[in-house]
Amino acid sequence: MTDTVKNKALFETVSVPAAVSKMAIPTIIGQLIVLIYNLADTFFIGRTANHFMVAGASLILPVFNIALSIASVAGVGGGALLSRLLGEKRTDEAKKVYSFSIRMSLIAAASFSLLVFLFMEPLLSFLGADADTVGFARSYAFWVIVAGALPTVMTNVFSNFVRSIGESVTAGIGVFLGGAVNIALDPLFMFVLLPEGKEIVGAGIATFLSNCISCVYFLVVLGRLGRSSSLKMVPFGERPEAASVKKILSVGIPSAVATLLFDIDYIVIDKLMSGYDSIALAAVGIVLKAERLPLNIGVGICQGMVPIVAYNYASGNRERMKAVSRFSLLLGIVCAVISIALYELFAPSILRFFIDDAETVAIGTRFLRIRCLATVFMFMSFYHVHLFNGYGRGKEALFLGVTRWAVFNIPMLFLLNRIFGMYGIVWSQLAADILTVLLSFAVHRRFLRREGI
């Protein structure tokens, strides 16, 4: 049974709330598990009450996200194209797109791992590591990035492709497995197997092993798919059409660029905050991870939405496409509003969950209560980028992604830091994303009018 036949009802006839829920709920759960296992390292490292160790791990977050941006090129670009090809009933071309994307990801991930290994010291210096944090950051980066880039990238690429054929539950299980293993291995390696002072090494090893296990799961899943599935490798000589390669890159590169600019934004935050003290740096590092809860839920909604939008856009069913996008937008806004209320109420408890240091908790509480106000606007910003990915409109996605980070967010960080100090750094997200949302709605409306939708 082909992918198109197996999931035809999900893409074409199942009610919009049911279809979006079937695709989004497993993806949201997977995103939350990713968040939990990312937070698990911060949580367990925080048990040491060593804010230098917490800060060292926080410095590596942008580098880890660069690995995810590599996965975006093939996973997002190739996955969205594969859904559109299924909508056009072009399974043979879909197989070629899948094979090309997997090979490209393997080469890119291995190259990135090697580059980080060769240029570790200047990279850590650029990120803002000092004498107190550089050793911790180096140890964590080795296991999470140098050793872990390949399984991390491939797990994300595989999950995107499995989701693109409508198998959202299967993709969610793979992500859940990796997260559960990481949470179980963190305390084992940090507090049992390794000596005191090596907790951050244990956290890195646990993350590396969990991604390896998740990657193996996807390899087994892909191996069990029928020969007619679009997720089957073809010989090297069978290449996708030049137009298909262009479509992969036209969507995947903007997605990767947006992720890279997101990382640069985090790097700038760390650099500016490190100019105050290590306590402020540790506090903002915790906040940047804690605020990911509603954002990961939003990403899960968008990732569940994209295959259905892409399929129906390609097949010409524009009314269903619009209904899916509208329902997804409403769902994301409701989740964001609820999360703001919860953050405002429980910010001190959230900070104390990660670290038992009164000063870090006090500063982090104020940071979190400010940053969370941007949640609705942050969701609407990347919702529009995901929509354009589904349409296969990389040019618009790239424009919105670059504008959000390079024109609004990053300049706003420097401006508000200069005017208001470290709290200006925290307020910058809200100010920048309000401008981004206004621009996003204008660009999307213009696109719909031009397409006659």
N, C-alpha and C positions, 0 to 999 in steps of 0.2 A: 504494500500500500504506500503510495507516494505521500509526501508531506502535504501537498495541496489537497488531496482527497481526504486525508485523515482529519485535517483541521478546517475544512471548508466551511462548516457551519459556524465555527467560532469566528471566522473572519467575515462571513457574509450575512448570516441570518440570526444568530443568537442576539437577544436583547442587548442594547448598549451597556447598561449597568452590569449585566451578567458577564458580557464579554470582557469588559475592562477589568472587572473584579477577578475573573479567572486568570487573566494575564498579569494583573498588577499585584494581587495579594501575595502570591509566592515570591514575586520580585521584591516587594516591600519587605517581606520576612527575610529574604536573602540579604537585602541592603542593611536591615537592622542587625543581622548576624555579623555582617562585615563591620558595621559600626561597633558592635559589642566586642568583637575580637581585637579591633584597633584600640578600643578603650581599655580592654583587658590589660594590655601592656602598660598603659598609663596608670591604671588602677593598681596593679601589682607593684610597679616601680614606685608609685606613691606611698606604698606601705613601708618603704625604707625611710620615709620622711626626709629624703635627701633631694632638695630642690635642684641641685646641680645635675643629678641623674635624670630628673624629670625634664629639665630644660634640654639636656643633651639628646634625649629621645625625641622631644618636640622639634628640635632643629632638623631631624631627618624626615619629618612628615612631608615637606615639599619634594624631596628627592623620591620618596615612595610614590607620591602622586605623579611624578614624571613617568615612572614605570607604567602607571595606569593610563597616562596619556598615550603611550606607545600602543597599549592595547586598544585605545579608542580608534586609531587609524583603521585597523582591520576589523575590530569587533563592531564598532558603531557604523563605519562606512560600509563594510562588507555585509554586516547583518541587515542593515536597512535596505541595501540593494537586493539581497537575497529575498526578502519579503516582497519587494516589488516584482522581482522576476517570477516568484510563485504566483503573484496576482496576474501576471501575463502568461502563465502556464509554460514557462521556459526553464524546465528542470535541468536540462543538460548544461545550459549556461550557468545556472546557479551552482552546480557542482564545480565548475571551473573557477567561479568567483570564490567559493569556499576554499578550494585548494590553494589558489594564489594567496589568499589572505593568511592562511595558516603558515605558509612558507615565509612570507614577508614578516610575520610576527616573530617567528623563531630567529631569524637573522637580526632583526632590530633589537630584540630582548638580549641576545647574547652580546651584541655590540655595546649596548648600554651598560651591561654588567662589567665588561672589560674596561670601559672608559672610566667608570666610577672607581674601579680598583686602581687604575693607573694614576688618577688625578684626585685621590682621596683628600690629601692634605690641603691643596688650594681650594677644593670644594668646601671643606669644613670651615676654612677661614672665611670664604665668601659668605657662608651661611650665618656667620656671626659667632662661631665657637671660640671660646677663650680658654685660658689655662685650666679653669675649673670644669669646663664642660666638654672639651675636645676629646678626651679619652673615652668618655661615655658615648659620645656621638659616633666616634670611630668604630667602637665595638659593635654598636647597634647597626650601623650602616653596613658593616661587613656581612652580617647574617641576613638582614632584611633586603639589602639591595644587591650586593656583589654575588652572594650565593642564591638569593631569593628572587632576583628579577625574572628569570626564565619561568619558573612555575607560577609566579604572580601574574605575569603578562598572559601566559597561555590559559590559565584558569579563567581570566576575564574574557579573553577572546572566545573560548569554547562556550562559556555561559551565554554570551551575546548571540552566538549562532544557534545554539539550542533553543533559545527564546524566540529567535526570528522565525522558526517553523511552528510556533505555537505551543512548544513544550515548556511553558513557564514553570510548571511544578518541578519538572526534572532539573531545570537550571537552578531553581531555588534550593533543591536538596543538595546539590553540589556545593553551593555557597555555604549552606547551613553546616554541612559536614566539616568544611575547613574551619569555620568559626568555632564549632563545638570542640574540635580537637585542639585548637589554639588555647581556648579557655582552660581546658583540662591540663595541657602541658605547661602553661605558664608557671603555676606554683610549683610543679614538679621540678622543672629545671632551675627556677630562680631560688627556691628555698630548701630544696632537698639534695639535688644532685651536684650543684655548684656551690663553692664557698661564699661566705659573706663578702660583699663588695663586687661580686660578679653577677648581680641580679639582672643587670641590663643585657649581659651576654645570654643569660638564660631566656630572657624575653625574646631576644632575636632568634635564637635557635628554635623556640616554640613556634614563632611566626613562620619561619622557613619550612619546618616540617609540616605544619598545617596546610600551607599552600601546595606542598608536594603531594600530600594525600588528596586534596581537592582536585588537583590536576589529574592524578591517576584515576579518580572517579569518572571524570569527564571522558578520559580515553576509553574506559570500559564502556560507558554509555554509547559513545560514538561507534565503537567496534560492534555493538549489538544492533545497530540500526540496519534495516534492510538495504539490499543493494540498490533499490530504487530511490532511496533517500537522497536529498540534495546535499546532505552532509557526508559525502564520501569523497575521498581523495582520488584525483585522476592522475594519470602519468604526467611527467614533467613536460612532455611535448604538447599536451592539450592545454592551451592557454586561453584565458578569457579574451573576449573581444577588446580591442583598444578602448572602445567606448565604455565598457564595463570597468576597466581599470581606472579610467578617468572619473567615473562615477564613485568608485570606492574612495579615491583620493579626494574628490571634491567635497565629500561629506566627512570622511575620516580625518583629514588634515585640519579642517576648521574645528572639529571636536577636540583634536589633540592640542591645537593652538589655544583654544579656550581653557583647557585643563592646565597647560603650561603657564598661561597668564594668571590663572588662579593660583598656581604655585608661586609665581613671582610675587603676587599680592601677599601670600603668606610669608615669603622670604622678607619682603619689605616690612611687614608687621614685626617679624622677629628682629630684624636689624634695628628698626626704630625703637622697639621696646627694650632691646638689650642696651640701648643708650641710657636707660634709667637705672635698672638693677636686675639681678637674676631672679628676684622674687616676682617682679612684674612680668618678666619673661616666662617664668614657670606658670604664673596665673593665666596669662593669655594663651599659653600652650594648652592648658586644660580647657579653657573656654572654647578655643577653636575646635577641639574635639567634641566637647559636650554639645555644642550647638549643631552638630552634625545629625542629631536624631531627627528633627523635622525635615532637614534637607535630604537625608537618605530616604525618608518616606516619600518625599516629593520626587526624587530621582526614580524610585521604584514605580511610582505612578506613571511617570513619563516613559520609562523603559517598557512598561506594560502597554502603554498607549501606542508607541511608535510602530510596532509590526502591523497593528490593525489599521492605523492611519496610512502607512506605506502601501499595504495590500490594496486598500479601497481607493487610494489615490491613483494607483497604477491601473486598477480594473475599471475606473470611471464612476464608481459609486460615491459621488461627492457628498450626498446627503448623509450617508452613514459616517463618512470621514469627519464631517463637521460635528455630527452628534457625539462621536467618540471624543473629539478634541474638547468640546464644550463641557461634557461630563467630567473629563479628566481635570480640566481647569478648576471647576467648582469643587471637586473632591480635594484637590491640593490646597486650595485656599482655606477650606474648612479645617483641614489637618494643621495648617500653619497657624491659624488663629487659636486653636486649642493649645498648641504647643507654647505659644507666647504666654498664655495665662498660666500654664504650669511652670514655665521657667521663672516668671515673676514671683510666683508663690514659693517655689522650692529651690531657688538659686543657692542659698547657703548650704543646704543639705547636699546638693549636687557637688559643690566644691569640696565639702568635707568627705564625700564618698571617695574622692581621688587622693586627697592629701590632708594630713592632720597637722597643719601649720596655720596658726590663727591669722597671721598677717597675709599669707597667700590666699586664704579663704576669704578674708575681708575684701581684698582688692579684686579677686576673681569674681566675687558676688556682684560687685558693682559693674565689672566688665560684662558679665553674662546678661544682666538685666538691661543693659544698653544694646548689646549686639543682637539679642533675640528680637528686638523690635523690627529688624529688617527681614524677618523670616518670610512674610507674605510676599514681599517684593523680590526676594531672592528666588523664591519658587517661580514666580511669574517670569522672571528673567530667563532661567534655564528651561522653562516650559516652552517658550517660543523658539529657543535654539533646537530643542528636541523636535518640535513640529516641523521646522525646516529640514531637519535631518530626515524625517519621514517622507517629506515631499521630494527628497533628493536635491534640495536647493542649497548646496554648500556655500554659494556666494553670500546669500543672506545670513546663513548661520555664522559664517566667518565674520561678516560685518558686525553682527550683534555681539559676538563673543569678544572680538578685538575691542570694540567700542566700550563694552562694559568694563573690561579690565584696564586697557591701556589709556582710554580717554577719561573714564569716570573714576574707577576705584583707586588705581595707583596714584594718580595726581592728587586725588582727594586725601589720601593718607598723608602725603607730604604737607599739603596745605593746612589741614586741620591739626596735624601734629605741631606745626610751626605756630599756629594761633592758640590752640588749647592744650598743648602738651599731650601726655599719654592718653588722656581721655578723648582727645580729638581723634587719635588713632582708632579708638573703639567706635566712635560715632560715625566714622567715615563710611562704613558699609551701608547704613541706612540712607545717607545722603546720596551716595552714588547709585544705589539700586532704584531709588525713586526715579531718577533721571533715566536709567536704563529701561525701566518698565514703560515709561511714556514713549520712548523711542521704539521699543519692541512692538507695542500695539500699533503704532503708526506704520511701521514697515510691514507688519502682517496684514493690516487692512489694505494697504496698497497692493500687496501680492494677490490677495483674494479678488480684488477688483480687476486686476490685470488678467487673472485666470478665468474671470467670469463665474466665480464660485459664490 
